[in-house]
């Protein structure tokens, strides 16, 4: 499984890179603050919403602490997606939130 630290994601965003971030927390958690531009697909809905994603697009997956995003990353990997788990999740995030 590919992994990246929250700091690496933040640095790439601050450098102007366009990243595709999937936040797999529940809706209320996402609404409480998320990485700008992240889309919210709660982990429990990911199996039925994978059809909204492109296998040609690399994704970075985030949750609160890294557990749910690791599960989501493994699920996406098994289904042919290019997914990277953000280690530490939002608990490690020091960048902007919206």
Biopython code that builds the backbone (N, CA, C, O; Angstrom):
import numpy as np
from Bio.PDB.StructureBuilder import StructureBuilder

atoms = [
    (1, "UNK", "N", (0.841, -1.187, 0.000)),
    (1, "UNK", "CA", (0.000, 0.000, 0.000)),
    (1, "UNK", "C", (0.884, 1.248, 0.000)),
    (1, "UNK", "O", (1.836, 1.357, 0.772)),
    (2, "UNK", "N", (0.543, 2.181, -0.885)),
    (2, "UNK", "CA", (1.299, 3.430, -0.932)),
    (2, "UNK", "C", (0.843, 4.332, 0.209)),
    (2, "UNK", "O", (-0.338, 4.384, 0.552)),
    (3, "UNK", "N", (1.800, 5.033, 0.782)),
    (3, "UNK", "CA", (1.511, 5.931, 1.894)),
    (3, "UNK", "C", (2.249, 7.251, 1.714)),
    (3, "UNK", "O", (3.285, 7.321, 1.052)),
    (4, "UNK", "N", (1.688, 8.294, 2.319)),
    (4, "UNK", "CA", (2.273, 9.630, 2.259)),
    (4, "UNK", "C", (1.933, 10.315, 3.581)),
    (4, "UNK", "O", (0.858, 10.096, 4.138)),
    (5, "UNK", "N", (2.841, 11.135, 4.078)),
    (5, "UNK", "CA", (2.554, 11.842, 5.321)),
    (5, "UNK", "C", (1.649, 13.045, 5.048)),
    (5, "UNK", "O", (1.555, 13.530, 3.920)),
    (6, "UNK", "N", (0.989, 13.509, 6.103)),
    (6, "UNK", "CA", (0.143, 14.706, 5.989)),
    (6, "UNK", "C", (0.999, 15.898, 5.534)),
    (6, "UNK", "O", (0.549, 16.729, 4.746)),
    (7, "UNK", "N", (2.225, 15.969, 6.036)),
    (7, "UNK", "CA", (3.129, 17.069, 5.676)),
    (7, "UNK", "C", (3.441, 17.039, 4.183)),
    (7, "UNK", "O", (3.477, 18.089, 3.541)),
    (8, "UNK", "N", (3.669, 15.842, 3.617)),
    (8, "UNK", "CA", (3.956, 15.732, 2.182)),
    (8, "UNK", "C", (2.755, 16.197, 1.351)),
    (8, "UNK", "O", (2.922, 16.879, 0.340)),
    (9, "UNK", "N", (1.546, 15.823, 1.785)),
    (9, "UNK", "CA", (0.340, 16.248, 1.071)),
    (9, "UNK", "C", (0.223, 17.772, 1.142)),
    (9, "UNK", "O", (-0.049, 18.432, 0.139)),
    (10, "UNK", "N", (0.431, 18.317, 2.338)),
    (10, "UNK", "CA", (0.350, 19.775, 2.532)),
    (10, "UNK", "C", (1.361, 20.496, 1.642)),
    (10, "UNK", "O", (1.020, 21.490, 1.000)),
    (11, "UNK", "N", (2.590, 20.009, 1.597)),
    (11, "UNK", "CA", (3.630, 20.653, 0.793)),
    (11, "UNK", "C", (3.282, 20.622, -0.691)),
    (11, "UNK", "O", (3.520, 21.594, -1.408)),
    (12, "UNK", "N", (2.722, 19.510, -1.149)),
    (12, "UNK", "CA", (2.345, 19.410, -2.558)),
    (12, "UNK", "C", (1.215, 20.390, -2.886)),
    (12, "UNK", "O", (1.237, 21.029, -3.938)),
    (13, "UNK", "N", (0.229, 20.511, -1.992)),
    (13, "UNK", "CA", (-0.870, 21.454, -2.201)),
    (13, "UNK", "C", (-0.360, 22.892, -2.192)),
    (13, "UNK", "O", (-0.752, 23.702, -3.032)),
    (14, "UNK", "N", (0.518, 23.203, -1.233)),
    (14, "UNK", "CA", (1.056, 24.559, -1.122)),
    (14, "UNK", "C", (1.936, 24.918, -2.318)),
    (14, "UNK", "O", (2.120, 26.096, -2.623)),
    (15, "UNK", "N", (2.482, 23.902, -2.999)),
    (15, "UNK", "CA", (3.301, 24.130, -4.190)),
    (15, "UNK", "C", (2.419, 24.323, -5.425)),
    (15, "UNK", "O", (2.918, 24.538, -6.530)),
    (16, "UNK", "N", (1.100, 24.242, -5.222)),
    (16, "UNK", "CA", (0.181, 24.479, -6.321)),
    (16, "UNK", "C", (-0.244, 23.234, -7.080)),
    (16, "UNK", "O", (-0.929, 23.322, -8.100)),
    (17, "UNK", "N", (0.165, 22.076, -6.580)),
    (17, "UNK", "CA", (-0.212, 20.829, -7.240)),
    (17, "UNK", "C", (-1.707, 20.566, -7.052)),
    (17, "UNK", "O", (-2.273, 20.855, -5.998)),
    (18, "UNK", "N", (-2.318, 20.026, -8.065)),
    (18, "UNK", "CA", (-3.734, 19.668, -7.981)),
    (18, "UNK", "C", (-3.828, 18.205, -7.566)),
    (18, "UNK", "O", (-3.433, 17.316, -8.320)),
    (19, "UNK", "N", (-4.349, 17.956, -6.370)),
    (19, "UNK", "CA", (-4.447, 16.587, -5.852)),
    (19, "UNK", "C", (-5.905, 16.170, -5.753)),
    (19, "UNK", "O", (-6.786, 16.999, -5.525)),
    (20, "UNK", "N", (-6.148, 14.892, -5.925)),
    (20, "UNK", "CA", (-7.484, 14.330, -5.796)),
    (20, "UNK", "C", (-7.558, 13.633, -4.447)),
    (20, "UNK", "O", (-7.037, 12.532, -4.273)),
    (21, "UNK", "N", (-8.208, 14.283, -3.504)),
    (21, "UNK", "CA", (-8.253, 13.781, -2.130)),
    (21, "UNK", "C", (-9.659, 13.285, -1.823)),
    (21, "UNK", "O", (-10.648, 13.979, -2.061)),
    (22, "UNK", "N", (-9.726, 12.066, -1.289)),
    (22, "UNK", "CA", (-10.995, 11.491, -0.861)),
    (22, "UNK", "C", (-10.968, 11.412, 0.657)),
    (22, "UNK", "O", (-10.089, 10.772, 1.234)),
    (23, "UNK", "N", (-11.924, 12.058, 1.300)),
    (23, "UNK", "CA", (-12.071, 12.031, 2.753)),
    (23, "UNK", "C", (-13.130, 10.978, 3.071)),
    (23, "UNK", "O", (-14.296, 11.143, 2.710)),
    (24, "UNK", "N", (-12.734, 9.896, 3.744)),
    (24, "UNK", "CA", (-13.656, 8.787, 3.994)),
    (24, "UNK", "C", (-14.310, 8.844, 5.378)),
    (24, "UNK", "O", (-14.897, 7.863, 5.836)),
    (25, "UNK", "N", (-14.201, 10.006, 6.039)),
    (25, "UNK", "CA", (-14.879, 10.160, 7.327)),
    (25, "UNK", "C", (-16.380, 10.325, 7.094)),
    (25, "UNK", "O", (-16.832, 10.537, 5.968)),
    (26, "UNK", "N", (-17.134, 10.224, 8.180)),
    (26, "UNK", "CA", (-18.580, 10.440, 8.093)),
    (26, "UNK", "C", (-18.850, 11.902, 7.726)),
    (26, "UNK", "O", (-17.993, 12.765, 7.918)),
    (27, "UNK", "N", (-20.040, 12.170, 7.202)),
    (27, "UNK", "CA", (-20.404, 13.511, 6.724)),
    (27, "UNK", "C", (-20.209, 14.566, 7.818)),
    (27, "UNK", "O", (-19.654, 15.632, 7.552)),
    (28, "UNK", "N", (-20.662, 14.277, 9.048)),
    (28, "UNK", "CA", (-20.536, 15.269, 10.124)),
    (28, "UNK", "C", (-19.079, 15.560, 10.454)),
    (28, "UNK", "O", (-18.749, 16.685, 10.830)),
    (29, "UNK", "N", (-18.199, 14.568, 10.322)),
    (29, "UNK", "CA", (-16.770, 14.794, 10.575)),
    (29, "UNK", "C", (-16.189, 15.683, 9.474)),
    (29, "UNK", "O", (-15.442, 16.623, 9.743)),
    (30, "UNK", "N", (-16.544, 15.366, 8.240)),
    (30, "UNK", "CA", (-16.077, 16.129, 7.080)),
    (30, "UNK", "C", (-16.526, 17.583, 7.191)),
    (30, "UNK", "O", (-15.744, 18.500, 6.941)),
    (31, "UNK", "N", (-17.791, 17.789, 7.568)),
    (31, "UNK", "CA", (-18.330, 19.142, 7.687)),
    (31, "UNK", "C", (-17.658, 19.930, 8.806)),
    (31, "UNK", "O", (-17.678, 21.161, 8.790)),
    (32, "UNK", "N", (-17.065, 19.242, 9.773)),
    (32, "UNK", "CA", (-16.373, 19.896, 10.869)),
    (32, "UNK", "C", (-15.013, 20.453, 10.480)),
    (32, "UNK", "O", (-14.363, 21.123, 11.282)),
    (33, "UNK", "N", (-14.582, 20.185, 9.266)),
    (33, "UNK", "CA", (-13.308, 20.685, 8.766)),
    (33, "UNK", "C", (-12.608, 19.643, 7.925)),
    (33, "UNK", "O", (-12.390, 18.516, 8.372)),
    (34, "UNK", "N", (-12.252, 20.020, 6.698)),
    (34, "UNK", "CA", (-11.586, 19.085, 5.795)),
    (34, "UNK", "C", (-10.562, 19.824, 4.934)),
    (34, "UNK", "O", (-10.554, 21.053, 4.860)),
    (35, "UNK", "N", (-9.712, 19.050, 4.296)),
    (35, "UNK", "CA", (-8.698, 19.609, 3.406)),
    (35, "UNK", "C", (-9.418, 20.258, 2.222)),
    (35, "UNK", "O", (-10.279, 19.629, 1.608)),
    (36, "UNK", "N", (-9.076, 21.513, 1.893)),
    (36, "UNK", "CA", (-9.732, 22.186, 0.770)),
    (36, "UNK", "C", (-9.688, 21.338, -0.508)),
    (36, "UNK", "O", (-8.633, 20.846, -0.909)),
    (37, "UNK", "N", (-10.850, 21.181, -1.131)),
    (37, "UNK", "CA", (-10.944, 20.424, -2.375)),
    (37, "UNK", "C", (-11.200, 18.938, -2.201)),
    (37, "UNK", "O", (-11.471, 18.242, -3.180)),
    (38, "UNK", "N", (-11.120, 18.437, -0.972)),
    (38, "UNK", "CA", (-11.354, 17.007, -0.745)),
    (38, "UNK", "C", (-12.822, 16.668, -0.971)),
    (38, "UNK", "O", (-13.713, 17.430, -0.595)),
    (39, "UNK", "N", (-13.060, 15.515, -1.591)),
    (39, "UNK", "CA", (-14.434, 15.063, -1.739)),
    (39, "UNK", "C", (-14.740, 14.086, -0.608)),
    (39, "UNK", "O", (-13.852, 13.370, -0.146)),
    (40, "UNK", "N", (-15.979, 14.056, -0.170)),
    (40, "UNK", "CA", (-16.377, 13.208, 0.950)),
    (40, "UNK", "C", (-17.122, 11.980, 0.438)),
    (40, "UNK", "O", (-18.212, 12.077, -0.124)),
    (41, "UNK", "N", (-16.501, 10.823, 0.650)),
    (41, "UNK", "CA", (-17.171, 9.541, 0.400)),
    (41, "UNK", "C", (-16.941, 8.703, 1.658)),
    (41, "UNK", "O", (-15.887, 8.083, 1.795)),
    (42, "UNK", "N", (-17.915, 8.672, 2.584)),
    (42, "UNK", "CA", (-17.736, 7.887, 3.799)),
    (42, "UNK", "C", (-17.357, 6.435, 3.489)),
    (42, "UNK", "O", (-17.856, 5.846, 2.530)),
    (43, "UNK", "N", (-16.478, 5.871, 4.305)),
    (43, "UNK", "CA", (-15.956, 4.521, 4.068)),
    (43, "UNK", "C", (-17.072, 3.517, 3.772)),
    (43, "UNK", "O", (-16.940, 2.699, 2.862)),
    (44, "UNK", "N", (-18.155, 3.573, 4.522)),
    (44, "UNK", "CA", (-19.246, 2.624, 4.327)),
    (44, "UNK", "C", (-19.925, 2.734, 2.970)),
    (44, "UNK", "O", (-20.546, 1.778, 2.507)),
    (45, "UNK", "N", (-19.812, 3.897, 2.328)),
    (45, "UNK", "CA", (-20.434, 4.107, 1.018)),
    (45, "UNK", "C", (-19.460, 3.888, -0.136)),
    (45, "UNK", "O", (-19.869, 3.852, -1.296)),
    (46, "UNK", "N", (-18.174, 3.744, 0.180)),
    (46, "UNK", "CA", (-17.165, 3.638, -0.878)),
    (46, "UNK", "C", (-17.432, 2.488, -1.858)),
    (46, "UNK", "O", (-17.286, 2.690, -3.063)),
    (47, "UNK", "N", (-17.818, 1.285, -1.391)),
    (47, "UNK", "CA", (-18.049, 0.202, -2.354)),
    (47, "UNK", "C", (-19.116, 0.530, -3.406)),
    (47, "UNK", "O", (-19.009, 0.088, -4.550)),
    (48, "UNK", "N", (-20.138, 1.296, -3.029)),
    (48, "UNK", "CA", (-21.184, 1.603, -4.008)),
    (48, "UNK", "C", (-20.930, 2.909, -4.755)),
    (48, "UNK", "O", (-21.608, 3.199, -5.740)),
    (49, "UNK", "N", (-19.953, 3.705, -4.293)),
    (49, "UNK", "CA", (-19.659, 4.977, -4.971)),
    (49, "UNK", "C", (-18.350, 4.949, -5.759)),
    (49, "UNK", "O", (-17.955, 5.960, -6.339)),
    (50, "UNK", "N", (-17.675, 3.796, -5.782)),
    (50, "UNK", "CA", (-16.420, 3.690, -6.540)),
    (50, "UNK", "C", (-16.618, 4.018, -8.009)),
    (50, "UNK", "O", (-15.691, 4.470, -8.681)),
    (51, "UNK", "N", (-17.842, 3.790, -8.514)),
    (51, "UNK", "CA", (-18.118, 4.066, -9.921)),
    (51, "UNK", "C", (-18.020, 5.554, -10.244)),
    (51, "UNK", "O", (-17.981, 5.926, -11.417)),
    (52, "UNK", "N", (-17.978, 6.414, -9.219)),
    (52, "UNK", "CA", (-17.821, 7.854, -9.424)),
    (52, "UNK", "C", (-16.358, 8.239, -9.647)),
    (52, "UNK", "O", (-16.057, 9.369, -10.030)),
    (53, "UNK", "N", (-15.458, 7.290, -9.405)),
    (53, "UNK", "CA", (-14.023, 7.558, -9.483)),
    (53, "UNK", "C", (-13.442, 7.027, -10.789)),
    (53, "UNK", "O", (-14.022, 6.150, -11.429)),
    (54, "UNK", "N", (-12.292, 7.571, -11.175)),
    (54, "UNK", "CA", (-11.619, 7.143, -12.399)),
    (54, "UNK", "C", (-10.367, 6.339, -12.058)),
    (54, "UNK", "O", (-9.584, 6.720, -11.187)),
    (55, "UNK", "N", (-10.196, 5.230, -12.756)),
    (55, "UNK", "CA", (-9.001, 4.410, -12.538)),
    (55, "UNK", "C", (-7.755, 5.062, -13.123)),
    (55, "UNK", "O", (-6.637, 4.610, -12.877)),
    (56, "UNK", "N", (-7.950, 6.129, -13.900)),
    (56, "UNK", "CA", (-6.819, 6.865, -14.490)),
    (56, "UNK", "C", (-6.334, 7.996, -13.584)),
    (56, "UNK", "O", (-5.353, 8.669, -13.899)),
    (57, "UNK", "N", (-7.019, 8.202, -12.463)),
    (57, "UNK", "CA", (-6.714, 9.319, -11.574)),
    (57, "UNK", "C", (-6.081, 8.813, -10.279)),
    (57, "UNK", "O", (-6.627, 7.909, -9.646)),
    (58, "UNK", "N", (-4.939, 9.377, -9.873)),
    (58, "UNK", "CA", (-4.379, 9.002, -8.567)),
    (58, "UNK", "C", (-5.146, 9.717, -7.444)),
    (58, "UNK", "O", (-5.451, 10.904, -7.548)),
    (59, "UNK", "N", (-5.446, 8.988, -6.388)),
    (59, "UNK", "CA", (-6.180, 9.534, -5.249)),
    (59, "UNK", "C", (-5.361, 9.438, -3.970)),
    (59, "UNK", "O", (-4.577, 8.508, -3.779)),
    (60, "UNK", "N", (-5.562, 10.424, -3.099)),
    (60, "UNK", "CA", (-5.001, 10.389, -1.748)),
    (60, "UNK", "C", (-6.193, 10.245, -0.816)),
    (60, "UNK", "O", (-7.150, 11.016, -0.900)),
    (61, "UNK", "N", (-6.138, 9.258, 0.074)),
    (61, "UNK", "CA", (-7.273, 8.945, 0.937)),
    (61, "UNK", "C", (-6.960, 9.362, 2.372)),
    (61, "UNK", "O", (-5.889, 9.061, 2.898)),
    (62, "UNK", "N", (-7.920, 10.066, 3.003)),
    (62, "UNK", "CA", (-7.722, 10.604, 4.344)),
    (62, "UNK", "C", (-8.922, 10.284, 5.227)),
    (62, "UNK", "O", (-10.053, 10.198, 4.748)),
    (63, "UNK", "N", (-8.663, 10.108, 6.530)),
    (63, "UNK", "CA", (-9.724, 9.972, 7.533)),
    (63, "UNK", "C", (-9.279, 10.760, 8.767)),
    (63, "UNK", "O", (-8.561, 11.752, 8.635)),
    (64, "UNK", "N", (-9.684, 10.344, 9.938)),
    (64, "UNK", "CA", (-9.299, 11.081, 11.146)),
    (64, "UNK", "C", (-7.879, 10.747, 11.590)),
    (64, "UNK", "O", (-7.083, 11.646, 11.863)),
    (65, "UNK", "N", (-7.555, 9.441, 11.665)),
    (65, "UNK", "CA", (-6.247, 9.056, 12.186)),
    (65, "UNK", "C", (-5.454, 8.120, 11.277)),
    (65, "UNK", "O", (-4.286, 7.847, 11.553)),
    (66, "UNK", "N", (-6.056, 7.628, 10.212)),
    (66, "UNK", "CA", (-5.335, 6.773, 9.271)),
    (66, "UNK", "C", (-5.860, 5.356, 9.155)),
    (66, "UNK", "O", (-5.471, 4.642, 8.231)),
    (67, "UNK", "N", (-6.724, 4.924, 10.050)),
    (67, "UNK", "CA", (-7.249, 3.556, 10.019)),
    (67, "UNK", "C", (-8.265, 3.329, 8.915)),
    (67, "UNK", "O", (-8.123, 2.411, 8.107)),
    (68, "UNK", "N", (-9.282, 4.163, 8.884)),
    (68, "UNK", "CA", (-10.313, 4.016, 7.841)),
    (68, "UNK", "C", (-9.734, 4.283, 6.457)),
    (68, "UNK", "O", (-10.106, 3.626, 5.485)),
    (69, "UNK", "N", (-8.821, 5.250, 6.370)),
    (69, "UNK", "CA", (-8.231, 5.538, 5.055)),
    (69, "UNK", "C", (-7.364, 4.371, 4.580)),
    (69, "UNK", "O", (-7.272, 4.120, 3.379)),
    (70, "UNK", "N", (-6.727, 3.656, 5.512)),
    (70, "UNK", "CA", (-5.945, 2.467, 5.127)),
    (70, "UNK", "C", (-6.880, 1.397, 4.574)),
    (70, "UNK", "O", (-6.553, 0.746, 3.581)),
    (71, "UNK", "N", (-8.041, 1.207, 5.207)),
    (71, "UNK", "CA", (-9.025, 0.236, 4.701)),
    (71, "UNK", "C", (-9.514, 0.655, 3.310)),
    (71, "UNK", "O", (-9.611, -0.170, 2.401)),
    (72, "UNK", "N", (-9.820, 1.949, 3.159)),
    (72, "UNK", "CA", (-10.311, 2.463, 1.881)),
    (72, "UNK", "C", (-9.247, 2.333, 0.798)),
    (72, "UNK", "O", (-9.555, 1.967, -0.336)),
    (73, "UNK", "N", (-7.995, 2.633, 1.144)),
    (73, "UNK", "CA", (-6.901, 2.534, 0.175)),
    (73, "UNK", "C", (-6.744, 1.088, -0.289)),
    (73, "UNK", "O", (-6.562, 0.837, -1.481)),
    (74, "UNK", "N", (-6.813, 0.138, 0.642)),
    (74, "UNK", "CA", (-6.705, -1.281, 0.291)),
    (74, "UNK", "C", (-7.857, -1.696, -0.628)),
    (74, "UNK", "O", (-7.645, -2.428, -1.594)),
    (75, "UNK", "N", (-9.065, -1.236, -0.334)),
    (75, "UNK", "CA", (-10.235, -1.542, -1.160)),
    (75, "UNK", "C", (-10.064, -0.977, -2.568)),
    (75, "UNK", "O", (-10.329, -1.661, -3.557)),
    (76, "UNK", "N", (-9.622, 0.273, -2.650)),
    (76, "UNK", "CA", (-9.405, 0.887, -3.960)),
    (76, "UNK", "C", (-8.306, 0.166, -4.736)),
    (76, "UNK", "O", (-8.445, -0.078, -5.934)),
    (77, "UNK", "N", (-7.209, -0.175, -4.045)),
    (77, "UNK", "CA", (-6.110, -0.921, -4.685)),
    (77, "UNK", "C", (-6.620, -2.224, -5.287)),
    (77, "UNK", "O", (-6.316, -2.550, -6.434)),
    (78, "UNK", "N", (-7.395, -2.962, -4.507)),
    (78, "UNK", "CA", (-7.928, -4.258, -4.968)),
    (78, "UNK", "C", (-8.830, -4.105, -6.190)),
    (78, "UNK", "O", (-8.993, -5.045, -6.968)),
    (79, "UNK", "N", (-9.407, -2.933, -6.356)),
    (79, "UNK", "CA", (-10.318, -2.694, -7.472)),
    (79, "UNK", "C", (-9.676, -1.925, -8.625)),
    (79, "UNK", "O", (-10.370, -1.409, -9.501)),
    (80, "UNK", "N", (-8.341, -1.854, -8.616)),
    (80, "UNK", "CA", (-7.620, -1.299, -9.748)),
    (80, "UNK", "C", (-7.407, 0.202, -9.753)),
    (80, "UNK", "O", (-7.052, 0.774, -10.785)),
    (81, "UNK", "N", (-7.622, 0.859, -8.599)),
    (81, "UNK", "CA", (-7.408, 2.301, -8.509)),
    (81, "UNK", "C", (-6.002, 2.599, -8.001)),
    (81, "UNK", "O", (-5.379, 1.768, -7.340)),
    (82, "UNK", "N", (-5.510, 3.797, -8.317)),
    (82, "UNK", "CA", (-4.217, 4.284, -7.843)),
    (82, "UNK", "C", (-4.487, 5.113, -6.585)),
    (82, "UNK", "O", (-4.806, 6.299, -6.672)),
    (83, "UNK", "N", (-4.355, 4.478, -5.413)),
    (83, "UNK", "CA", (-4.701, 5.142, -4.148)),
    (83, "UNK", "C", (-3.517, 5.154, -3.192)),
    (83, "UNK", "O", (-2.740, 4.203, -3.121)),
    (84, "UNK", "N", (-3.401, 6.258, -2.458)),
    (84, "UNK", "CA", (-2.340, 6.443, -1.470)),
    (84, "UNK", "C", (-2.983, 6.839, -0.150)),
    (84, "UNK", "O", (-3.831, 7.731, -0.109)),
    (85, "UNK", "N", (-2.581, 6.175, 0.930)),
    (85, "UNK", "CA", (-3.103, 6.477, 2.258)),
    (85, "UNK", "C", (-2.317, 7.639, 2.875)),
    (85, "UNK", "O", (-1.086, 7.626, 2.886)),
    (86, "UNK", "N", (-3.041, 8.650, 3.392)),
    (86, "UNK", "CA", (-2.375, 9.743, 4.101)),
    (86, "UNK", "C", (-2.222, 9.342, 5.566)),
    (86, "UNK", "O", (-3.204, 9.244, 6.302)),
    (87, "UNK", "N", (-0.986, 9.115, 5.973)),
    (87, "UNK", "CA", (-0.683, 8.674, 7.327)),
    (87, "UNK", "C", (-1.086, 9.708, 8.380)),
    (87, "UNK", "O", (-0.842, 10.902, 8.205)),
    (88, "UNK", "N", (-1.692, 9.256, 9.454)),
    (88, "UNK", "CA", (-2.041, 10.150, 10.561)),
    (88, "UNK", "C", (-3.353, 10.889, 10.385)),
    (88, "UNK", "O", (-3.886, 11.450, 11.343)),
    (89, "UNK", "N", (-3.885, 10.894, 9.152)),
    (89, "UNK", "CA", (-5.172, 11.519, 8.883)),
    (89, "UNK", "C", (-5.244, 12.986, 9.289)),
    (89, "UNK", "O", (-4.231, 13.678, 9.385)),
    (90, "UNK", "N", (-6.469, 13.435, 9.522)),
    (90, "UNK", "CA", (-6.685, 14.842, 9.882)),
    (90, "UNK", "C", (-6.043, 15.185, 11.230)),
    (90, "UNK", "O", (-5.766, 16.351, 11.509)),
    (91, "UNK", "N", (-5.811, 14.173, 12.056)),
    (91, "UNK", "CA", (-5.146, 14.425, 13.345)),
    (91, "UNK", "C", (-3.724, 14.930, 13.134)),
    (91, "UNK", "O", (-3.181, 15.633, 13.987)),
    (92, "UNK", "N", (-3.113, 14.573, 11.992)),
    (92, "UNK", "CA", (-1.742, 15.009, 11.689)),
    (92, "UNK", "C", (-1.716, 16.234, 10.766)),
    (92, "UNK", "O", (-0.650, 16.790, 10.503)),
    (93, "UNK", "N", (-2.876, 16.648, 10.280)),
    (93, "UNK", "CA", (-2.950, 17.730, 9.303)),
    (93, "UNK", "C", (-2.718, 19.087, 9.962)),
    (93, "UNK", "O", (-3.368, 19.422, 10.952)),
    (94, "UNK", "N", (-1.785, 19.869, 9.406)),
    (94, "UNK", "CA", (-1.483, 21.193, 9.945)),
    (94, "UNK", "C", (-1.805, 22.298, 8.936)),
    (94, "UNK", "O", (-1.601, 23.480, 9.212)),
    (95, "UNK", "N", (-2.306, 21.904, 7.775)),
    (95, "UNK", "CA", (-2.597, 22.870, 6.726)),
    (95, "UNK", "C", (-3.970, 23.492, 6.882)),
    (95, "UNK", "O", (-4.635, 23.317, 7.903)),
    (96, "UNK", "N", (-4.387, 24.222, 5.858)),
    (96, "UNK", "CA", (-5.683, 24.877, 5.849)),
    (96, "UNK", "C", (-6.810, 23.841, 5.868)),
    (96, "UNK", "O", (-6.661, 22.723, 5.374)),
    (97, "UNK", "N", (-7.932, 24.243, 6.448)),
    (97, "UNK", "CA", (-9.141, 23.433, 6.386)),
    (97, "UNK", "C", (-10.293, 24.330, 5.951)),
    (97, "UNK", "O", (-10.261, 25.545, 6.141)),
    (98, "UNK", "N", (-11.297, 23.712, 5.372)),
    (98, "UNK", "CA", (-12.497, 24.479, 5.014)),
    (98, "UNK", "C", (-13.701, 23.786, 5.601)),
    (98, "UNK", "O", (-14.827, 24.254, 5.428)),
]
sb = StructureBuilder()
sb.init_structure("model")
sb.init_model(0)
sb.init_chain("A")
sb.init_seg("    ")
for serial, (resi, resn, name, xyz) in enumerate(atoms, 1):
    if name == "N":
        sb.init_residue(resn, " ", resi, " ")
    sb.init_atom(name, np.array(xyz, "f"), 0.0, 1.0, " ", f" {name:<3s}", serial, name[0])
structure = sb.get_structure()
